[in-house]
Amino acid sequence: MGEGRATITLSDPARRNPLSVETMEALLSATRRAVDDPAVRVLVYTGAGDQAFSAGGDLSGSFVDDPVGLHKARGVFADLFRLMIRGGKPAVARVNGHALAGGFGLAVACDVTICVEDAKLGTPEIGVGLWPMMISALLARVMPRKSALELMLTGRLIDTHEAQRLGAVSRVAPRADLDRVVDEVVDALQTKSGATLMIGRDSFYGIADLDFDAALDRLQTGLTAVALTEDAAEGIAAFLEKREPRWKGIPVPDFPLRREGDSPLPASPDSPLRGEK
């Protein structure tokens, strides 16, 4: 869409943008291209139409016909989540309609989740004898665990305001204002230092499973990494000189918080998905 933005659109609105294995592979591939493109500063995920962001997994496929044979293919969703978290660039969910099951997980995996006011969200898998396995890793980190478990156990759907209170949604907007609110957030992100955003995100997500002392040690290292960037020097100089900063967006070469192998390899090509810049 705008300069510096890559928009990845689930594009099967007649079927409420389901997440087949092929679609998840395409999501992973599109995300990898956006992460690797130096012109892209922000990723935006959305669904086509106004009914659903995504209703979750495609149950019309061979979901239970070959449960063992599809075990590896199901890992594509996990690889997508890993790449979204570790890719170094902020992701925004433009939730244009209902976000259910895996669609709920995809929305929550984004750093900023902006929902249209009349959307429903939740984990209805239990109603068809399934369990929201992959997205549990996300929901348990952003919501109170008891609240997340209740939704998984009962399949109850929630409105966007409850989702926001529980921590799964960042902002709620009337449908007429959805694009304006998304643009405001994306524009704000694009004015920030790419280097600091990368180091900050890595530090934020990197302390999720650490104890208090280990988290403080990692954050101390992160602060030093930020201080070593050219953008930190430029930002302070701009502040003191009362002018706008001119970011270079280059992190320190040997940034210690990013481990080799953290980002998964891209998967395969086409499916009902649109990628735009």
GIDA-V341551 format. One record per residue. RES is the residue in three letters. NEAR is the number of other ideal C-beta (glycine too) atoms within 10 Angstrom. D_CENTER is the distance of its C-alpha to the mean C-alpha in Angstrom with 2 decimals. Layout:
res: {RES RES}
near: {NEAR NEAR}
d_center: {D_CENTER D_CENTER}
//
This chain:
res: {MET GLY GLU GLY ARG ALA THR ILE THR LEU SER ASP PRO ALA ARG ARG ASN PRO LEU SER VAL GLU THR MET GLU ALA LEU LEU SER ALA THR ARG ARG ALA VAL ASP ASP PRO ALA VAL ARG VAL LEU VAL TYR THR GLY ALA GLY ASP GLN ALA PHE SER ALA GLY GLY ASP LEU SER GLY SER PHE VAL ASP ASP PRO VAL GLY LEU HIS LYS ALA ARG GLY VAL PHE ALA ASP LEU PHE ARG LEU MET ILE ARG GLY GLY LYS PRO ALA VAL ALA ARG VAL ASN GLY HIS ALA LEU ALA GLY GLY PHE GLY LEU ALA VAL ALA CYS ASP VAL THR ILE CYS VAL GLU ASP ALA LYS LEU GLY THR PRO GLU ILE GLY VAL GLY LEU TRP PRO MET MET ILE SER ALA LEU LEU ALA ARG VAL MET PRO ARG LYS SER ALA LEU GLU LEU MET LEU THR GLY ARG LEU ILE ASP THR HIS GLU ALA GLN ARG LEU GLY ALA VAL SER ARG VAL ALA PRO ARG ALA ASP LEU ASP ARG VAL VAL ASP GLU VAL VAL ASP ALA LEU GLN THR LYS SER GLY ALA THR LEU MET ILE GLY ARG ASP SER PHE TYR GLY ILE ALA ASP LEU ASP PHE ASP ALA ALA LEU ASP ARG LEU GLN THR GLY LEU THR ALA VAL ALA LEU THR GLU ASP ALA ALA GLU GLY ILE ALA ALA PHE LEU GLU LYS ARG GLU PRO ARG TRP LYS GLY ILE PRO VAL PRO ASP PHE PRO LEU ARG ARG GLU GLY ASP SER PRO LEU PRO ALA SER PRO ASP SER PRO LEU ARG GLY GLU LYS}
near: {13 13 9 16 22 23 21 22 20 28 17 21 17 9 12 20 30 21 24 20 20 19 23 27 22 24 25 24 21 24 26 19 15 24 19 11 13 7 10 17 22 25 24 25 25 25 27 20 17 13 15 25 29 29 25 26 25 21 14 9 13 13 16 11 8 10 10 6 9 15 9 8 16 15 15 23 23 15 20 26 20 17 24 23 21 18 21 19 20 24 25 23 26 26 34 27 25 24 32 26 25 25 28 31 26 31 28 23 22 21 20 19 29 27 30 22 14 13 26 17 27 24 29 20 20 15 9 12 7 16 11 24 14 19 24 16 13 22 23 13 14 15 19 12 11 7 16 22 15 13 24 21 11 13 16 13 17 20 16 23 12 16 28 17 12 17 16 26 26 18 16 21 19 11 13 9 14 22 15 10 18 24 16 14 19 23 13 12 20 17 10 18 22 24 23 18 22 22 28 17 19 24 19 13 15 21 18 9 9 13 9 8 8 12 15 12 13 17 16 11 16 20 14 12 24 21 11 16 23 15 23 18 13 15 18 12 12 15 10 8 9 6 9 8 17 10 21 14 16 12 24 16 6 8 18 13 19 16 10 5 7 15 19 19 9 17 21 13 11 10 19 19 21 13 17 12 14}
d_center: {17.90 18.91 19.65 16.85 14.14 12.86 12.22 11.30 13.15 13.93 17.63 19.85 20.49 23.84 22.29 19.34 16.85 17.14 15.23 18.11 18.17 18.83 15.89 13.53 15.52 15.18 11.39 11.65 14.47 13.06 10.03 12.82 15.03 12.81 12.24 16.00 17.15 18.50 18.76 15.03 13.77 10.68 8.37 8.45 7.73 10.76 13.70 17.28 19.94 20.03 20.32 17.00 13.32 13.88 16.56 15.24 17.19 20.09 23.08 25.57 25.03 26.62 24.30 27.30 29.89 29.02 26.99 27.91 27.79 24.19 23.08 21.88 20.16 18.08 16.71 14.76 11.99 12.12 12.21 9.08 7.20 9.54 9.02 5.36 6.84 10.16 10.03 11.24 9.72 7.72 4.96 6.36 6.68 10.42 11.56 15.04 16.51 16.45 13.36 15.08 14.90 12.28 11.11 10.71 8.72 6.25 6.27 6.29 3.59 2.09 5.32 7.43 8.03 11.29 13.45 16.77 19.42 20.95 18.02 18.32 15.76 16.59 17.43 20.66 20.97 23.99 25.95 26.19 26.79 23.34 20.95 17.14 17.26 14.01 11.83 14.47 13.09 10.02 12.29 15.03 13.21 12.21 15.27 18.92 19.69 22.64 20.81 18.12 21.05 23.09 20.59 20.43 24.21 25.18 22.62 22.99 20.77 19.99 19.86 17.28 19.53 19.78 16.04 15.92 18.87 17.30 14.25 11.62 11.61 12.03 14.45 16.61 18.53 21.49 20.97 23.20 21.13 17.57 17.57 19.42 17.02 13.99 16.38 17.44 14.10 13.42 17.08 17.01 14.31 16.42 19.47 18.33 19.15 16.73 18.44 18.07 14.39 13.93 16.46 15.34 11.71 13.37 15.95 13.94 12.02 15.27 17.45 15.76 18.53 21.27 24.37 25.33 27.52 25.26 22.36 24.82 26.01 22.61 21.92 25.42 24.72 21.57 23.72 26.28 23.84 22.82 26.55 27.39 25.34 27.23 24.80 25.88 29.48 28.87 27.07 29.92 32.51 31.11 31.12 34.70 35.82 34.27 32.43 28.94 27.35 27.09 24.11 24.33 20.86 22.37 21.52 24.45 25.33 25.40 22.42 22.96 19.57 18.08 19.81 20.98 19.31 15.98 14.17 15.12 17.19 16.29 17.47 19.58 20.04 20.54 19.59 18.98 16.19 16.55 15.27 16.63 17.13}
//
